[in-house]
């Protein structure tokens, strides 16, 4: 799981910004929101322009260089913070993971999405990989089974960690197991926006058309039931010939392609459903949805959070502007984060009051009860 993330110098983050999921409180209710002492389910609130979207892109910077899949370059048009001084024009990232009870800290620095300055990996408090391309093309690696590996990389676009992973056959020591576990975790990360099926960072779906995905997975009835549970009544069936099929909504004796008659909200839900199939299959480790409920009624927003919370092997973070999602019936106070110029902190760290299950967190939020950071 991801325990903590730090970023500095990337887009809007001139100074270091920390997203810490490793300090939950001892609330007795909704224990499923926490796993192994780490916040598993979280919602980030914040004003427009505070950097919530950029936080998601920063979190997924790692995906581009540790997997075989490339992130959409249009999402990273602006990479470095514009106010960085000369000589410090680079972005720094640090991830703290925990696998098998062992902390894994990966920090690195880039001048662009594809150009490294340095990389360091620490497992259980011991630095096992170190590379600084400002000084040398050689790197240090003490992972068991890497003694014979050629430890030089001249291409600044290649991650040292990925190079080691791709060019060694290592034993099953703890260090190697958690090293491999980090790659598995990153390969299953998923970022998406709710209105654009092509605006995502993840292993690509089979098709670029989510209607085709639903048809090929034989999930049309499940999709119809999902929409019904969300308050949208449809009568769906598949029509078409040969390799050209689509989902239509039937109105009496007439039928219309669903993508021609659906509302904006139904469109957003349909994209969510397609990614939800992957989540329920256990193929998503960490999920980030930016403004996940921009087109949902508040009751639907709450229902989506409940669905995500119930996927036990999923760690997720979503951003929103909707205060109706702040409720102890959904998540705990240590799972709701506020992002502003002062940083990212949970509600439980933004008040001296002892927050309890009976508190109306939405009312307190609207009354500006969480404006200070303790």
C-alpha positions as CSV (number, residue, x, y, z in Angstrom):
1,X,0.0,0.0,0.0
2,X,1.0,3.6,-0.4
3,X,1.7,5.2,3.0
4,X,3.1,8.6,2.1
5,X,3.8,10.7,-0.9
6,X,6.0,13.9,-1.2
7,X,6.4,16.1,-4.2
8,X,8.3,19.3,-4.9
9,X,8.9,21.4,-8.0
10,X,6.2,19.7,-10.1
11,X,3.6,22.0,-11.8
12,X,1.9,23.9,-8.9
13,X,4.0,22.4,-6.1
14,X,7.0,24.8,-5.8
15,X,7.5,23.8,-2.2
16,X,7.3,20.3,-0.8
17,X,3.8,19.0,-0.4
18,X,3.1,15.9,1.6
19,X,0.1,13.5,1.3
20,X,0.4,11.3,4.4
21,X,-1.9,8.2,4.7
22,X,0.1,6.6,7.5
23,X,-1.3,8.4,10.6
24,X,-4.9,7.3,11.1
25,X,-6.7,7.8,14.4
26,X,-8.1,5.1,16.7
27,X,-11.7,5.5,15.7
28,X,-13.8,2.4,16.5
29,X,-16.2,2.8,13.6
30,X,-15.7,2.0,9.9
31,X,-12.5,0.0,10.5
32,X,-12.5,-1.2,6.9
33,X,-11.4,2.3,5.9
34,X,-8.0,1.5,7.4
35,X,-5.7,-1.4,6.5
36,X,-2.5,-2.3,8.3
37,X,-2.3,1.2,9.9
38,X,-2.7,3.0,6.5
39,X,-5.7,5.0,5.2
40,X,-7.2,2.8,2.5
41,X,-10.2,5.1,1.6
42,X,-9.8,8.8,1.2
43,X,-11.6,11.9,-0.2
44,X,-9.8,15.2,-0.8
45,X,-11.7,18.5,-0.7
46,X,-10.2,21.8,-1.9
47,X,-11.0,25.0,-3.7
48,X,-10.6,25.3,-7.4
49,X,-7.0,25.8,-8.4
50,X,-5.5,24.5,-5.2
51,X,-3.8,21.6,-7.0
52,X,-6.0,18.5,-6.5
53,X,-5.7,17.5,-10.2
54,X,-1.9,18.1,-10.1
55,X,-1.6,15.9,-7.1
56,X,-3.1,13.0,-9.0
57,X,-0.7,13.5,-11.9
58,X,2.2,13.7,-9.5
59,X,1.1,10.5,-7.8
60,X,1.1,8.8,-11.2
61,X,4.4,10.1,-12.4
62,X,5.9,6.8,-11.2
63,X,3.6,4.8,-13.6
64,X,5.2,6.2,-16.7
65,X,8.7,4.9,-16.0
66,X,8.2,1.8,-14.0
67,X,5.7,0.1,-16.3
68,X,5.6,-0.8,-20.0
69,X,2.7,1.6,-20.5
70,X,3.1,5.3,-21.2
71,X,1.0,8.0,-19.6
72,X,-0.8,10.4,-21.9
73,X,1.7,13.1,-22.7
74,X,-1.0,15.7,-23.0
75,X,-1.7,15.4,-19.3
76,X,1.9,16.4,-18.5
77,X,2.2,19.4,-20.9
78,X,3.4,21.5,-18.0
79,X,5.8,19.5,-15.9
80,X,8.0,21.8,-13.8
81,X,6.9,24.7,-11.6
82,X,7.3,27.9,-13.4
83,X,8.8,29.8,-10.4
84,X,11.7,27.4,-9.8
85,X,15.0,29.3,-9.6
86,X,17.8,28.6,-12.1
87,X,19.9,25.6,-11.0
88,X,16.9,24.0,-9.3
89,X,14.7,23.4,-12.3
90,X,13.7,19.8,-11.5
91,X,10.9,18.0,-9.8
92,X,11.4,15.6,-6.8
93,X,9.1,12.8,-5.8
94,X,9.2,10.4,-2.8
95,X,6.9,7.4,-2.3
96,X,6.7,5.4,0.9
97,X,5.1,2.0,0.3
98,X,4.6,-1.0,2.7
99,X,4.7,-4.6,1.5
100,X,4.9,-7.6,3.7
101,X,5.2,-5.2,6.7
102,X,8.4,-3.7,5.2
103,X,8.7,0.0,4.3
104,X,9.9,0.8,0.8
105,X,11.0,4.4,0.1
106,X,11.6,5.3,-3.5
107,X,12.7,8.9,-4.2
108,X,13.8,10.3,-7.5
109,X,14.3,13.6,-9.4
110,X,13.4,14.5,-13.0
111,X,13.7,17.5,-15.3
112,X,10.9,16.2,-17.4
113,X,8.5,13.2,-17.5
114,X,11.3,11.2,-19.3
115,X,14.6,12.6,-17.9
116,X,16.1,11.4,-14.6
117,X,18.5,13.3,-12.4
118,X,18.8,10.7,-9.6
119,X,17.0,7.7,-8.1
120,X,17.3,6.1,-4.7
121,X,15.5,3.0,-3.2
122,X,15.5,2.1,0.5
123,X,14.1,-1.2,1.8
124,X,13.6,-1.6,5.5
125,X,15.8,1.4,6.2
126,X,18.7,0.2,4.1
127,X,19.6,1.9,0.8
128,X,19.8,-0.8,-1.9
129,X,19.8,1.3,-5.1
130,X,21.4,4.6,-5.7
131,X,22.0,6.6,-9.0
132,X,23.0,10.2,-9.5
133,X,23.4,11.1,-13.1
134,X,24.8,14.5,-12.4
135,X,28.0,12.7,-11.2
136,X,28.2,9.4,-13.1
137,X,26.4,7.0,-15.4
138,X,27.2,4.2,-12.9
139,X,24.8,3.2,-10.2
140,X,25.0,1.2,-7.0
141,X,22.7,-1.9,-6.4
142,X,23.0,-4.3,-3.5
143,X,19.9,-6.4,-4.1
144,X,20.7,-10.1,-3.9
145,X,21.3,-11.6,-7.3
146,X,22.5,-8.5,-9.0
147,X,26.3,-9.0,-8.6
148,X,26.9,-9.7,-12.3
149,X,24.7,-7.0,-13.6
150,X,26.4,-4.3,-15.7
151,X,25.8,-1.2,-13.5
152,X,26.0,1.6,-16.0
153,X,23.2,3.4,-17.8
154,X,23.9,6.2,-20.3
155,X,20.3,6.9,-21.3
156,X,18.7,9.4,-18.9
157,X,15.2,8.4,-19.9
158,X,15.6,4.8,-18.5
159,X,14.8,4.2,-14.8
160,X,17.6,2.4,-13.0
161,X,14.9,0.4,-11.1
162,X,13.2,-0.8,-14.2
163,X,16.6,-1.6,-15.8
164,X,17.4,-3.8,-12.8
165,X,13.9,-5.5,-12.9
166,X,14.2,-6.2,-16.6
167,X,17.8,-7.6,-16.6
168,X,18.1,-9.8,-13.5
169,X,16.8,-13.0,-12.2
170,X,16.9,-12.6,-8.4
171,X,16.2,-14.9,-5.5
172,X,13.1,-14.8,-3.2
173,X,14.8,-12.8,-0.4
174,X,12.6,-10.3,1.4
175,X,14.4,-7.4,-0.4
176,X,13.6,-8.9,-3.8
177,X,10.0,-9.8,-2.9
178,X,9.1,-6.3,-1.8
179,X,11.0,-4.9,-4.8
180,X,8.9,-6.9,-7.1
181,X,5.7,-6.2,-5.1
182,X,6.3,-2.5,-5.7
183,X,6.3,-3.1,-9.5
184,X,3.1,-5.1,-9.3
185,X,1.5,-2.4,-7.2
186,X,2.5,0.4,-9.7
187,X,1.4,-1.6,-12.7
188,X,-2.1,-1.9,-11.3
189,X,-2.5,1.8,-10.5
190,X,-5.4,3.6,-12.1
191,X,-6.1,7.3,-12.7
192,X,-9.1,8.6,-14.7
193,X,-11.4,11.5,-15.2
194,X,-15.1,10.8,-15.2
195,X,-16.1,12.3,-18.6
196,X,-13.3,11.2,-20.9
197,X,-12.6,7.5,-21.3
198,X,-9.3,8.3,-23.0
199,X,-8.1,10.5,-20.2
200,X,-6.6,7.9,-18.0
201,X,-3.3,6.5,-16.7
202,X,-3.3,2.7,-16.4
203,X,-2.8,-0.4,-18.3
204,X,-4.9,0.2,-21.4
205,X,-8.3,-1.4,-21.7
206,X,-8.8,-4.0,-24.4
207,X,-10.7,-1.4,-26.6
208,X,-10.8,2.3,-26.8
209,X,-14.6,2.2,-26.7
210,X,-16.1,1.3,-23.3
211,X,-19.4,0.2,-24.9
212,X,-17.4,-2.4,-26.8
213,X,-15.7,-3.4,-23.5
214,X,-19.1,-4.0,-21.8
215,X,-20.4,-6.0,-24.8
216,X,-17.3,-8.2,-25.1
217,X,-17.3,-8.8,-21.3
218,X,-21.0,-9.9,-21.5
219,X,-21.8,-7.3,-18.8
220,X,-24.8,-5.5,-20.4
221,X,-27.3,-6.8,-17.9
222,X,-24.9,-6.1,-15.0
223,X,-24.4,-2.6,-16.5
224,X,-28.2,-2.1,-16.7
225,X,-28.5,-3.2,-13.0
226,X,-25.7,-0.8,-12.1
227,X,-27.5,2.1,-13.7
228,X,-30.8,1.1,-12.1
229,X,-29.1,1.1,-8.6
230,X,-27.9,4.6,-9.4
231,X,-31.5,5.7,-10.1
232,X,-31.4,5.5,-13.9
233,X,-33.9,3.1,-15.5
234,X,-33.0,1.7,-18.9
235,X,-34.0,-1.2,-21.1
236,X,-30.8,-2.2,-22.8
237,X,-30.0,-4.7,-25.5
238,X,-27.2,-5.2,-28.0
239,X,-27.9,-4.5,-31.7
240,X,-25.7,-4.7,-34.8
241,X,-24.2,-7.1,-37.3
242,X,-20.8,-8.7,-37.8
243,X,-18.2,-6.9,-35.8
244,X,-20.3,-3.7,-35.4
245,X,-22.4,-3.9,-32.3
246,X,-23.6,-1.3,-29.9
247,X,-25.8,-1.0,-26.8
248,X,-29.2,0.6,-27.4
249,X,-31.9,1.8,-25.1
250,X,-35.4,0.4,-26.0
251,X,-38.4,2.8,-25.9
252,X,-41.5,0.8,-26.8
253,X,-41.0,-0.3,-30.4
254,X,-38.1,2.0,-31.0
255,X,-34.4,1.8,-30.0
256,X,-31.7,4.4,-29.9
257,X,-27.9,4.0,-29.4
258,X,-27.2,4.7,-25.8
259,X,-24.4,7.1,-26.5
260,X,-26.8,9.3,-28.5
261,X,-29.4,9.6,-25.8
262,X,-27.7,9.4,-22.4
263,X,-27.2,12.4,-20.1
264,X,-23.9,13.7,-19.0
265,X,-24.3,11.9,-15.7
266,X,-25.1,8.6,-17.4
267,X,-22.0,9.0,-19.6
268,X,-19.9,9.6,-16.5
269,X,-21.4,6.6,-14.7
270,X,-20.8,4.4,-17.8
271,X,-17.1,5.2,-17.8
272,X,-17.0,4.5,-14.0
273,X,-18.7,1.2,-14.6
274,X,-16.1,0.0,-17.1
275,X,-13.2,0.8,-14.7
276,X,-15.3,-0.7,-11.8
277,X,-15.2,-4.1,-13.6
278,X,-11.4,-4.0,-13.5
279,X,-11.5,-3.0,-9.8
280,X,-13.8,-5.8,-8.8
281,X,-11.5,-8.3,-10.6
282,X,-8.7,-7.3,-8.3
283,X,-6.8,-5.6,-11.1
284,X,-6.5,-2.2,-9.4
285,X,-4.2,-1.5,-6.5
286,X,-4.5,2.3,-6.1
287,X,-7.2,4.4,-7.7
288,X,-7.3,8.2,-8.1
289,X,-10.4,9.8,-9.6
290,X,-10.2,13.5,-10.2
291,X,-13.5,15.3,-9.4
292,X,-15.2,11.9,-9.4
293,X,-18.8,13.3,-8.9
294,X,-18.8,16.5,-10.9
295,X,-21.9,15.3,-12.7
296,X,-23.6,13.2,-9.9
297,X,-26.5,14.1,-7.6
298,X,-25.3,14.1,-4.0
299,X,-26.9,10.8,-3.1
300,X,-25.2,9.1,-6.1
301,X,-21.9,10.5,-5.0
302,X,-22.3,9.0,-1.6
303,X,-23.3,5.7,-3.2
304,X,-20.1,5.6,-5.3
305,X,-17.9,6.1,-2.3
306,X,-19.7,3.2,-0.6
307,X,-19.1,1.0,-3.6
308,X,-15.4,1.8,-3.6
309,X,-15.1,1.3,0.1
310,X,-16.5,-2.2,-0.2
311,X,-13.8,-3.3,-2.6
312,X,-11.5,-4.7,0.1
313,X,-8.2,-4.9,-1.9
314,X,-8.5,-1.4,-3.3
315,X,-6.8,1.7,-2.0
316,X,-8.5,4.8,-3.4
317,X,-8.4,8.6,-3.3
318,X,-11.0,10.8,-5.0
319,X,-11.3,14.5,-5.2
320,X,-14.5,16.5,-5.0
321,X,-16.1,19.9,-4.3
322,X,-19.2,18.3,-2.8
323,X,-19.6,18.7,1.0
324,X,-22.4,16.2,1.0
325,X,-19.8,13.5,0.7
326,X,-18.5,14.4,4.2
327,X,-20.2,12.0,6.6
328,X,-19.2,9.6,9.2
329,X,-21.7,7.1,7.6
330,X,-19.3,7.0,4.6
331,X,-15.8,7.5,5.9
332,X,-14.0,8.5,9.1
333,X,-12.6,12.0,9.9
334,X,-9.1,10.7,9.3
335,X,-10.1,9.7,5.8
336,X,-11.4,13.2,4.7
337,X,-8.5,15.5,3.6
338,X,-8.6,19.2,3.0
339,X,-6.1,20.6,0.5
340,X,-5.2,24.3,0.6
341,X,-2.1,26.5,0.4
342,X,-1.0,25.2,3.8
343,X,-0.9,21.6,2.7
344,X,-3.0,18.4,2.8
345,X,-4.3,17.4,6.2
346,X,-7.2,15.2,7.4
347,X,-10.2,16.7,9.3
348,X,-8.9,15.0,12.4
349,X,-5.7,17.1,12.2
350,X,-7.5,20.4,11.5
351,X,-9.4,20.8,14.8
352,X,-8.7,20.5,18.5
353,X,-12.1,19.0,19.0
354,X,-12.4,15.3,19.5
355,X,-14.4,14.2,16.5
356,X,-16.9,11.3,17.0
357,X,-19.2,9.2,14.9
358,X,-22.2,11.3,15.9
359,X,-20.7,14.6,14.7
360,X,-22.2,16.2,11.6
361,X,-19.0,16.7,9.7
362,X,-20.7,18.3,6.7
363,X,-22.2,21.0,8.9
364,X,-18.9,21.6,10.6
365,X,-17.1,21.8,7.3
366,X,-19.6,24.4,6.0
367,X,-19.1,26.3,9.2
368,X,-15.3,26.5,8.5
369,X,-14.5,24.4,11.6
370,X,-11.5,22.8,9.9
371,X,-9.7,25.9,8.6
372,X,-6.8,25.6,11.0
373,X,-4.1,22.9,11.1
374,X,-2.9,21.6,14.4
